[in-house]
Amino acid sequence: MRTTWKSLFVIAALLAGVHAAAHATVLPAPATTQAASIDWREGDVDDAFTEARETGKPVMLYWGARWCPPCNQLKQTLFKDPAFIAQTRNFIAVHLDGDDKNAQSWGDVFGIAGYPTVIILRPDRSEITRLSGDAAATSLAQVLRLTATRASSTEDLLQRAGTPQNLSKDDWLLLENFDWTDDPKHFADPAKASALLKILAAAAPTPALRRRFGLTSLALDTNYGAVKLSAVQQVSVPQLLTPLLENPAEVTQNRDILSLAGAPLILGVTDVNNQLPLDDRLSTVGADIAFSKAANNGKVTQAVLAKVRARVAMVDKLATNPMLRQSVMPDAGDYLDQAGDHQAAQKLLEAELPHAIAPYYFMADLAEMAEAQHDPTAALTWARAAAATAQGPATKVQWAIMYSDFVLRLQPQDGAAVAQSAQAVIAAFDQQSSSYAGRTKKKFIAWQNRLHAWSKVNQGGAVLQNLNATLAKACGTQITQACAVKFI
């Protein structure tokens, strides 16, 4: 008899209580000599590779952003561990903030999209492997030990993965921890990554690894749970998840995929315990919310709401410094909002603004919450404030686009407001030298397409003509490449 989704929800809820045993984040063994901090080369990629060639050490490139919650989690935990810090001495460590000069251009060079990403590269700049931030927290130390002396490249490994019979133990370890879900350099098409994962799932040397590859492939195929599961996939899900849920360590190992895949695949995330990182202790309520909504016509029960409130209160109390709060409080507000306590969510996020590392990040969340509550005035006010206070050249562009998108959605009939917000985007580009590259280039082009769509419906030809004129003035100064993409 085929397991139904309802029974899977019950299994997951039960296992969440049964498997509340401790699962501490895996860290490297203590080193005899402990360093005080990672010796980062801040933003100077060329200098890092020059030193790599001189020393023969590989490069560990960490790509992050000041506002990024998982980046702050990494900096608060793994990057402070003395044993891990000592291990990084075998590498040339370079930190590339997405708002650094030329950072977005470097993002294009190395094929980086999401924050955070960690890439290990040889002195000749060929890639050895890459990890997402979610995987890095538990796997980076182990991967560093392996890649310190590894000669083969990512491209070589992925090619050999197509015929996996001769893969070594080390190969399997790198493939297990590879960033399959956010690698535009090698897998611009998620279907290509999913196809290779299916091959690996069939040949993997252990059942746990077969499940990890299979689960990741399923997440990609369903756009992390957003696409309706096929009949075949509905059969495969319990086959993957039932044995996985019986092993708490395996749940922890796969929590990055479980949390990305949405309600249909978030089944059995271990419940809170005091040895998990604070963000993990918070995120387990996401499954409770999803299960409760699935069983109660889109609403959570009072018991689940009480649990969410209690978990948020715990995190609010234990997150004692700005970096940790930037890591966990956006999700805390989001979970309250998902659970239906919109007023408490707004109050929580507003309380962060005076002392947050990146208050504009919280403002963007507040704007989205207001929009969801059908309050366009508040949504536009928060979005405008977020764009006005954003820090960092690439971030300023991203947040300016965010505000313009709010205007396009909520004030499409106001051509003057659309024009003002769009001019602000170009002004943000024009304030710095390397923004038309990487993720900001992609966001800029996608935003232009949305402006085209708005213009067709709202007779916005004059607005686009004026934007072209503004763009032409910027050409020859900072964003020459952008001139190749006209608004009309």
N, C-alpha and C positions, 0 to 999 in steps of 0.2 A: 504494500500500500504506500503510495507516494506521500511524503511528509508535506503538510500544507503550510502556508505562510503563517497562519494563526498558531499552529503548533510550534513553529520555529520561534515565534515571538515568546511563547511560554517557556520553551527550552532556554532561550537566551536570558529571560528574566530570572529563571531559577538558577542558572549557572552564574549569573552576576552575583547572587548571594552566596552560592556554594564556594566560588573561587575568589574569596576575598583575602586569600593568603598573600603575604608580602612578595612583591616582584620589584626589587630595587633595580634601578638603571645600571646596566653593565658598564663598568669602568675598568681601565687597565690596572694591572697589578702595581702596587706601590713601587716607586723608583727609589734607588739609593740616594740619588742627588735630586733634590726638588728645586725647581725654578720658581720664581715669584710670579711671572706672567709670560704669556706667549710673546715672542719677539716679532711683532707684526711689522711689516713694511707697509705703511699706510698709503695706499693708493698708487704707489710707484711700481707698476708692473714691470716696466723695462729694467729697472734696477734689480728687481727680484730675480729676473732671468739672467741678468749679467752675473750676479753672485752665484746663481745655480750652476752656470757654466764653469765658473772658477772653482767651485767646491765639488761639483759632481752630485750635489744633492738635488732631489726633486723639489718641485714647488707645490705648496699647499695653498690654493687660492680660495679664500672665503669671500663670497659675494652676499652682502646683506644690506640692510637699511636701518636707520636709527628708529623709525617708527614701527618696524616689523615685529609683531609679537613673538613668533618662534625664534627670530634672531636674538631678541632679548633673553629668551629662555636659554639658548645656547651659551650666551655670554655670562649668564648667571650661574650656570651649572658646569657643563663639560669644560668650557674654556677657563674655568677657575680651578679645575682639579689639578693638583700638583703633579701627579703621575702623568697625566695626559700632557700637561705643559712641558714636562721633561722630554716626552716622546717627540714633541714637535721640533725639538732641536735637531732632529735628523732631516728636517725639511727647511726650505726657505718659505716662511709663512708670510703671505701678503693678504692684507685686508682691503677689499675694494667695496666701498660704500656706493650704493647706486646714485648718490648725489655728488660723488667726487668728479672732478674735471676729467673728461674723457671716459668716465665709467661706462656710460651707455654704449660707446663705441667698443670698449673692451667686451661688453656683453655680447655684441655682434661677433667679435673675433672668436670668443670661446663658446658661443651658442648658449648663453645663459638667459633664462627668462624669469623664473620665480625666485623670490627671497624666502629663506636662505638657500644657497647652493654651495657645496664644497667640491672643488675639482682638484685632483692630483695630476700634475703634469711633469714631464721630463724636462731637462734643461733646454732641449730643442723645441719646446712648446707643444709637443705632441701629448695628447691626453692619455693618462693611464686608467683613470676611472673618475666617476662623479657620484656624489650622494646628495639627496635632498636633506633639508634640515631635520625633517622628522626622523629619517633613518640615521642621520649623523649622530644624534644624541646617544644612541646605543651601539652603533657600529663603527664610528669613525676611528676610535682607538685601535680596534682590531684591523681595520683596513689600512691604517697607517703602518702598522707593523709589517704588513704584507707588501705594501707598495714602496717602501723605502728603498728596496733594491730590485724592483720589478722592471723588466725591460720591454715587455710587449705593450701595445697601445690598446685603447678602447676599441678602435676600428678593427684591429686584429682579433680581439676577443669576441666582438659581436659577429664577425664573419665566421669564426670557428663555432660560435654558438648555434649556427644553423645546422651543423652536423655534430651534435654534442657528445657523441660516443667517446671521443678522445680528450674531453675537457679534464683538466687536473683538479685536484681538491681546491687549490688556490683560485682557479678559474671560477669554480662554482661559488666560492665565497664572494668574489667580486660581483658576480651576476646576481647573487642573492641580495646584495646591498646596493645595487645600481639604481640610479634615479630613473626608473622607467616611466614615471608619470609626468615628468616635466623636463624633457630633453629635446628642445627644438633643433639642436644640431644634428642629432642622429635619428630622431623620430618626430619630425614635424607632423606626420600622420600617425595618430594613436593606433590606428588599425595595424600599422606595420609593427609597432612594439607588441601589440596583442598577439599577432601571429607568431612572432618569435617566442613570446612567453608560453604559448601553447606547446611549441616544440620542446621547450625546456621543461615544462610541467610533465610532459610524457616521459622524459628521460632522466629527470633529477634523481640523485642517488638516495634520497631519504624521503619518506612520506611527508614530513613537515615542509620540506623544500618544494615538493610537488604541489602541496596546498598553497604555499605562498605565491608561487608563479601562477597557479590557476586562479587564485583570488585576485591577483593584480590584473591578469588578463580579463577577468570578468568585470572588474571595476572600469577598465578602459572601454570595453565593449558596451557597457551600459552608461557611459559618461558619469561614472560614480553614483549610479543609482537613479539618475534622472531619466534614463530611457527604460521603457517598460521591458521587463524580462521576457524572453521567449520561453516557450514550453521546455525546450532543452535546457536553457539556463536555469529555469525553476527547479529542474531535477538536479542540476549540478551544484546548486547553492548548498542544500543540506549535505551533500556528499563532501563538500569542501569544509563546511563550517562545523558540522556536528563533531568530528574528531578534533578539529582545531579548538573548539570551545572546551573540550575536556582537558586541555593542557594550558594552565595559566601562563606558563612561560611563552607558549606559542601565541597566545592572545596578545601578550605584551610585545612580542617580536613583530606582530602584524598590525599593531594599533594604528600605524600611519595609514594603511590601506582601509582598515575598518572605519576610521574616522572620516576619510575622504569619500567613502562610497555611499554615504547617505543611508537613510532609514532601512531600505531593503537589505543592505549588507552590514549594517552596524548591529551585529547580533552577538551578544556575549562579551562586551568589553567589561573587564574586571571592575568590580566596585571599588569604592574608595578604601585606601589604607595608608597609613602614615609614612610608609617608605617610598611611595610613588612621588615623582615630582609634582609640584602643586598644580601645574596645568593639566596633568593626567587625572589628578584627583577631582578636578573640576569637570573635565570633559566627559566623565562617565555618566553624568546626568543627561547628556544628549540622547543616549539610548533610551533612558526612562521616558523622556519627553516624546520621542518618536513612537515608542511602543504604546504609550498612553493615548496619544492622538490617533493611532491606528485603530485602537479598540473603542474609542469614544467619539467618533465622528469629528475628528479634528481638534478636540479639546483635551486638556490634561485633567486628571482627577485632582481633588484637593490634596490627597496624600502626596502625589508627585509634585505639585506646586510647593507644598511645604518642604519637601526634600530639596528642591531646587533653591528655595530661599535659604535653607539652612546651609547648603553647600556654598552658596555665594557669600553668605555671612562668614563662613570659615575662611574662605580665600581672602576676603576683604581684611580679615584680622591678621592673617599669617603673611600676606604680601607686604613686607615692611620696608621696601625701598623702591624708588621710581622705576628702575629697570625691570624688577619683577612685576610691578603693577602694570607696566606697559605690556608685559607678556600675558597676563592672565585677566585683567579687568575688562578688556573688550569682549572676551568670550563670556565673562560673568554677566555683563549687560545683555548680551545676545541670548543667553539661556533664559534669563528672566523674561525677556521679550517673547521668546518662543513659547514659554510656559503661560503666557497671557498676562503677566504682571507688567504692563507697559509703563505705568507710572513709576514703579520701582526701578525699572531698567533705565528710564530717563534720568531719574534722580541719582542713580549710581554713577552713570557716565558723566553727568554734569559736575558731580563732586570731584572727579578726577582732573578737571580742566585746569585749576590753579597750579597744580604741582606735577602735571604729566610731562614726561620726556617729549611727547609729540601730541599736544592737545588737539591738533587738527585731525588726527586719526579718530579720536573720540567724537569730534564734531561731525565727521562724515557718517559715523554710525548713527548719531542722533538725527541727522538729516534723513537717513534711510528709514529709521523708525517713524519719524514724523510723516514721511510719505506713505508708509504702510498704514498709518492711522488716519489717512486722508486729510492731513493738515498741510496743504501746500505752502502756506505762508511760513510756518515754522520750518518746513523742510528746506525752502529756499534760503531762509535766514541762516540756518546752520551750515548749509552748503557754501554760501557766500563767505561766511566767517572762516570756514575751514580752508577755502582757497586763499583767502587773504592772509592767513597766518601760517600757511605751510612753509617749511624750511627746507632748503636744499634745492639746487636748480632742477634736477630731474623730477623731484617730488612736487615742486611748484607747478611744473607742466602737468603732471598727472592729476593734481588736485584742481587745477584750473579747468581741465577737461571734464573732471567729475562735476564741477559746478555748472559748466555749460550744458552738460547732459541733463542735469536737473531742470534747467530752464527750458530745454527742448521738450522735456516730458510734461512739465507742469505749467509753463507759460508759452505754449507754441504759437499762440495768436499775437503775442507781444514781440513784434519784430525788433523794436529798440532794445528790449532786454536780451534777446537772442544775439543781436549784434554786439552789445556791450560785453557779454560773457565770452563770445568768440574772439573779440579783439583782445581780451585779457589772456586768452590762450596763446595767441601769437606774441604778445608782449612777454609772456613767461619764457617762450622759446628764445626770444631776442635778447634776453638778459644773460645768457651763458653760451659757452662755445661748443658744446658737444651734445646737445640734447636731441638732435635729429638722428638718432641711432637707437639700436636695441629696443627695449620694451616701449620707450617713449615714442619712437618712430611708429611702431605698430599701433599704439594707442592714438597717435595723431591721425594716421590714415583711417583707422576705424571711425574716429570722430568726424573727419571730413565726410565720410560716407553717410553718417547720420545727419549731417548738415544738408547734404544733397537731398536726402529723403524728406527732411523738413521743408526744404525750399520748394519741392514739387507740390506739396500739399498746401503750403502757406504763401505762395507767390513771393518767395524770398530772393528773387534774382538780384535785386538791388543790394541786399545785404551781402550776398556772395561777391558781387562786383567790388564792393568796398573792402571786403576781406582780401581779395586779390590785390588791391592797391596797397593795403597795409603789408601784405606779404612781400610785394615787390620792393618796398622800401627796406625791408629786412635783408633782402637778397644782396649778396656782395659784402655783407658784414658778418653775421653770425650763422645763418641757417641757409646757406646757398642751396644745399641739396633739397630743401623743402620746396624751392621754386619749381621743381620739376613736377610737383603735384598741385595742380590748380584746383580751386574750389568749384569752378565751372568751366 
